[in-house]
């Protein structure tokens, strides 16, 4: 018997724990920075000095963030919350927790391993038809469609295609459905969705997500179908084509079944 798609995915791309935990590290740094600031203030330190040391703590911790964007989030959380609490008045310093509630609403715990809200540029997919010719009525999927920017870019490239989108966040899926009347948008888990009926699946995820996406595409999509990834390549496969978008980003195109990428051990048999 062949392994189930879910088993293939789990075996091919186990997610590291520290990546699964995001954004808990950022929240922990913010809380610790606030604790340091309040502790110094109780000891009699000047408010400006206590705030500066709290901000400095966040900046030091940001050096361990794996990406620049996450470093900005880690370092900027405490200063922004301090500004919010100062604007709201000293009696309501808890008001800085409100953005965290909004963050939780937009990105539930189960979606923390996927990409944050990175909109696809409107013209990013304009060159796709030059490499991938699709018949009228072909089914396309934007996996993790966010607010619908990728859906619009797909519709711009393939106006006669049947375009679907999947988004885990309730508010974002509602917004995408309202903005993209030409598409069918579901609120759900892109990893649990069946990709077998699609001729092209588009992703704008994260580097950590690509092994899992490639394994899912190999397990479910038909031969000759396409996986398109904006900015991030699948290192275990060789793309059929790589397009350069107008803003300089790369669009990686993989046709199923994708060719395996050559391993360094093959190039250097003595090692």
N, C-alpha and C positions, 0 to 999 in steps of 0.2 A: 504493500500500500504506500502511496505517496503521502508525504507530510502535508498537513493542512496549511493554508496560507498563513494563518496566525502563528503556527509553529515555525514556519520558515522565517517570518518576520522577527519573531522573538529570538531565534537562534542567530540570525544574521546581524542584528543590530541591537544588542542590549544597551539601554540608556544608562550612562554613568549616573551615580547617585547625586553628585554635586550639581549636575545639570538638571536633574529632576526637581531638586529642591528650590530652584529659582522661582519667585523672588525672595524666598526666606532669608538668604544672606543679606540682601539689601535691607529688609525690614529689621533684621537683627542689628545691623550697623546703625540704623536710624535710632532704634531704641537705646542702644548703648551710648550713642552720642548725646541723646537727651539726658540719660542718666548721669553721664559725666558732667554735663552743663549744670544740671540741678544740684549735683553734689558739690561742685565748686562754688556755686552761688550760696549754698548753706554754710560753707566754710568761710564766707565773707569775701570771696573773690569778686572783683568788679564785673558787672553783667557783660560788658564787652569782652573782657578777658575770658570769661567762662564760655561765651558763645564762640569766640575764636578757637579755643581749644577743642570744643565739640566739633566744629567744622574741620579743624585740622585732623582730628581722629578719623572722620569720614574720608578725608582725602588720602590719608595713609592706607586705610583699608581698601580704597578703590584700586590700589596698585595690584591687588590679587584678582581683580575681575578679569574674566577671560576675553572680553571684548571692550572696545572703547565706549560703546553705548552703555553697557552695564556699568562701566567705571563712572560715567557721568551720573547714572541713576544712584549709585552707591554714594558718591560724593555730594550730590546735590540735594538729596532728600532732607537732611537735617537743616541746612540753611533755608530751604523753601518752607519747611514746616515752621521754623522759627519766625520767618517773615509773616507767615499766615497767622500764627498765634499772636504776634505783636500787633498786627492790623486788627485782629478781632478783640484784643483787650486781654489783660493778664488774667482775668477771671475765667476765660474760656480757652485755655491753652490746648484743651483736647480737640479743638476744631481742626487741628492738622491731621487728625485721623480720618476726616471726611474724604480726602483724596484716595486714601487707602481703601475705603469702602467702594468708591467708584472703580478703582482698579480691580477689586475682587469681583465686582459685577461684570465688568468688561471681559476679564480673564479669569474664569473659574479655575479651581485647583487642577482639574484634569487637563486644562489647556496650557499649563505652565511649561511643558516640554516643547510646545510648538512656537512658531515665530510670533513676536509681538506685532503691532500694527505697522507694517511697512507697505505703504501704498505703491502699486505698480504705476509707473509713469504712463501717461495716456498713449504715447507713441512707441512704447517699449517693444510691442509685438508686431509692429507694422511690417517687418521683413519676414515674418513667419511663412506667409504663403509662397515666398520665393523658394523655400526649402521643403515645405510640407504642403502638398496639394491635397485638399480634402474635398470630398464630394458634397454636393448640396444636401443639407440635412444631417451631416456628420455630427456625432455627439462629442461635446467638449466639456471638460470639468475643470473648474478652478477649485483646487483642494485647499481650503482655508482661505475663503474669499474676502474676509474682513468686511470693509465698507463697500466693496464692489468695484474697486478700481481695476482689478485684474479682469473681472467680467466685462467691463466696458472696453478694455484693451483687446480682449478676445473678440468681442462683437465688432469692433472696428476692423480687425484683421479678417474675420470670417463672418460677414453680416448674414449669411444664409445658413449658418450652422445652428444646431440646437445646443444651447449653452446652459450648463448647470453649475451651481456653486454650493459648497458646504462650509458652514461656519459654526463653531461650537458656542460662541458667545450669543446669548439671546439678543441683547441690544444691537450688536453688529449685524446679526442675521436679519433683523427687522429692517435696519437701515439699508442693507444691501438689497433686500427685496423691494423696498420703496424706490431706490435709486435705479434699479435695473429691471424694469418691467419686461424686458425681452428675455430674461433668464428665469430659470426655476431655482430658487434658493432654499436649501434645507438647513434647519438648525440641527446639527448632529456632529458626530465624531468622524473626521475624515479618514481616520485609520480603520474604523469599523465599516465604512462604506465599501460597497463592491465596485471596483474599477473596471470590471470585465467588459462592460458595454460601451466603453469610451474609446474613440479613435485618437484622442489626445488628452492628456492630463497635464495641467499647468500648475507649477508650484513656485511660490516665492517664500521659502521657509528659512531654515537655518542650516549651516554646515552639518550640525549634529543630526539633523533630520534626514539627510540625504541617503545614508545607508538603509534606513528603514523604508524610505520611499522607493528606493530602487528594488529592494526585496519584495515589496508589495506589488510593484509594477510587474516584476518577473513572475510572480506567483499568480497574478490575476488577469493581466491584460493580454490581448490576443497578439499573435505574431503580426508584425507590421504596424502596430499602434505606436504612438509616440509619447514620450515623457519630456516635457520642457521645463527647465529650471532657470529662473532668473537669478543671476549673480553667483550661485553656488553650484559647483560641479559635483557629480557623483564619482568619487575617486576610484571606485571599483569597476568602472566601465569606461569605455572609450566612446566619446560622442561621435555621432554621424556628422554633426556640423556645430559650429560655434559662431553665433552672430554677435555683432557689436551694436548695441543700442545707441540711439542718438546722444544719450548722456554719458556714453562710454562704458556702461555696464555690459557684461556678457550674458548671452542667452544660450544655455547648453541644451542641445537637442539629442535625445537618445531614442533609437528605434528598437522596438522589442522583437526578438530578444537582443538586449544590448551586448556588444562584444566585451569580453572581459579585458580589463586593463592589464598591460604587461607588468609582471612583478620584477622587482630588482633582482631577485634570486635567479630569474631566468637569464637576465643580462650578465650576471656575475656567478656562474655555476660553481666557482671555487669557494664561495662564501656561504 
